[in-house]
Amino acid sequence: MPVAITPGYRYCHKLNHRLSASISALSTAKKPMVTTASSSGTTSNAGAFTTIKETVTFEKEIKKSKFIAVAGPISNEQSAHSFLNQVKDPRATHNCWAYKVGDQYRSNDDGEPSGTAGKPIHSAIVSSGFDRIMVVVIRYFGGIKLGTGGLVRAYGGVASECLRNAPTCLVKSKVPMGVEVPFDLLGVLYHQLQSFEAEDIKQDYDTGKDGTTMVSFKVEFDRAEKLEEAIKANCSRELEFYKH
């Protein structure tokens, strides 16, 4: 998935095949999801995103119909399907839903008139500013029809209320990077990587030139530029950085 691009980074477009494979392995990018459409806005991996910490519910009765909204964090399409299977009620009249993962989203009216359930649920997700979440709204029909406008307000409303009081957390994405460094500077490099809490640190002795090794790692997107500057300052040599 794409990551935020920080001005000032230098890019090398002549990486050999082995270096590309080494850094690509760190990105753990997921396959694109099949979507009904593409939402506006940036992808969830463009730096940082806010999601909800845990599953939350909200229940409301509207003209004798019971609406139960259930929201939870997800990571991809597969986890969305798992979440739906966990919370939906086969005995209910409708189990309508929507989810959003970056620019990818899907929604489903589950038998309600087209556009009256899944779409307003998705709109509630977008309005909340949350990402990587799914909301399922379960309806038990009470005998009184709400009309298309009433359905839109009901499904969108309970979804919004459910998300309004949900506990949240900020998730920072990791930037895969690499640097070619002489053997004698490995100690200095590793000290800086530890100071900036870099993760997935790996060495590839076959990629670098004689007397050097390629070290690849991940670091939080908003710390990547400062880490690069710290490494350059402490190593006191011209180093080539790579970013996938």
N, C-alpha and C positions, 0 to 999 in steps of 0.2 A: 504494500500500500504506500502511497506517496507520503513523504515527510516534508516538514517545513524547510524552506531554503533560506538560510541566513546569509545576508550580503557579506561579502568579504572572503568567502571560501573560494579556493582555487580548485578547479576540476581538471582532471587528466583524462582525456578521451582516448588515450592510447594505451590503456591498461591491457596487459596480456591476458590470455584466457584464464590462466591459473589465478591471477589476482582477482579478476572479476568473479570467479567462482567462489573464492575465499570470502569476499565481502558479501556477496549475494546470499551466501548461506546464513548470514547473521540477520538478514532482514525479515525472515520468516513471514514473507508476504502471503496473504490468503488469496485464493482464487476469487474472481469477481462473482457476485451473486446475480442470479436472474431477478430482475426487478420489473415492476409494473411501469415504473418511470424513474427519472432521476430528479432528486430533490435539489433545490437551489441551496447555495451555501458551500462551505468548504468541507473536505473530507475529515473524518474523525481523527485521522492520524496527522493532520497538519499542525503539529505542535502539541496541543493539549486539548482535552475535552472534559466536560462535566457529565457525569452519569449519576445513577442512584446506587446507593450502597447495597440495598436489599429489596426483597419483594414487599410491596405495599398494596393495600386494598382500600377501596372506597365503595360504599353501598348507598343507593338512593332509590326510593320508590317514586315513580312518575306515572300518574294516572293508572294506578293499580299494577303497573308493570315494575318488576324489581330489576334494577340494573346494578351489576357488581363489576367494578373495574379492578383489574389486577395488573400491576406494573412491576417489571423486574429488569435487572441488567442482563444484557446478552453480549456476545462477542462476535457472532457471525450468523449466517443463515441457519446452519445446523443447530446452534444453541437456541435460536428462535423457535424452531420446530419442536425442540425438546421442551422448552418452556411452555409452549402452547399445549402440548400433550399432557403436561403436568397440571395445568390449571383449568383447562376447559371442562365443562360439565355436559356430558352427552344427553342428560335429561333436560337441559335448558332449551328454550326455543331457538336462541341464536347465540353463537360464540364468535363475535366479531373482533377483528384485531388489526394492528398495524405495528411495524417495527422500523427502526432507523439505525443504520450503521454507516456513518459518514454520509456520502452521497447516495448510498444504496438504501432503498426502502421497498417494502411491500405492504399491501393492506388487503383486507377481505371483508365483504359485507355479509357473508354466511347466510344468504337467503333474504336479507333485508333489501328494499329497493336500492338499485345501483346508486352509489355515491352518498348514501345516507348514514353509513356506519363506519366503514374502514377509513374513508377519506377524512371525516371530521376527527377521528381518533388520531390519524397521522398529523393533522393540523395542530392538534393539541400538543403532540410531541415536539413538533417544530417550534411552536410558540414557547414551550417550556425552556428551550435552549439546551436540553439534554441530548446526549448521543449514546449510541449502543444500548438502547432500551427497547422493550416491547410492552405494549399495553393490550390486554385482552379485556373486552367488555362483554360480560355474560348477561343475557336478558331472559327473564321469565315472563312471558306474555300474560297480562292481567285482564285481557278481554276488551280493552279500549284502544282503538287505533290512534296513533299520534300524528299521522300525516308525515309527508316528507320533511317539512320544516321542523316538526316536533322531534322527529328521529335524529336529525342533524344536531339539534340543540341538546338532546338527551345524551347521545353517544359522545359528542364533543365535550359536553359539560362534565359528565362523570369522569372522563379521561383527564380533563384539566384539573379537576378537584383531587383526583388520585395523585397526580404528580406534584400538586402544589405543596403538599406537606411531606413529600418524600425526603428522607435523609440523602444528602448528596456527597460526592467526593470528586476531586480534581485528579485526572489521570494524565500524566505527562508521557508523551511518546519518546521512544528511544531512537537515536540517530546512529546507524551503522557507519563506522569510520575505520580508516586504516592509515598507518604511517610507516614508512621505510626508515629504519633506524640502525646505526652501527651497533655492533655487539657491546662496545664499551659504554654505551649510553642506555642500555636496557634498564639498569638500576634506577637511573634518573627518571626514565619514562614510566616505569611501573610505580614509582612513588607518586607521580602526578596522576596517574590513572586511579590509584587508590584514593587520593585526596578528593578527586572529583566523582568518586563512586561509580567508576566505569564498570560495565558488566560484560560477560561473555568474551573475556580477553583470550585471544589465540595468537600463536606464532606460526609463521610459515617460512622456514629457512630456505626453501627451494625457490621462493618468489623473488627475494631481494638480490642485489648484486653481491659480489664477493665481500665478505666481512660485514654484511648487513642482514637484517631479517625483517620481514613484514609482520607487523603487529596489528591485528584488527580487534575492534571492540565496539561496544555500544555505550552511549552516554545520553542523558536527558537533553532534549533538543535545545533548551535555553541555557545549557552549560557547555555546549559543544564549542562555541567560538572562544570562550574564556579558557577552556582546556587546551585548545590548539595554541593560544597565545602563551599559556604557562609552559607548555612543553617546549616551544621555540625559545622562550626566554631562558629556561633552565638548561637546555641542551647547548645553547649558544652556537648552533650550526643551522645551515639551511636544510630544512626537512621538507619532504614532499608528502602532503596529506591527500587522502582519497576519501570520497564520500559517495556511498551508493544511493 
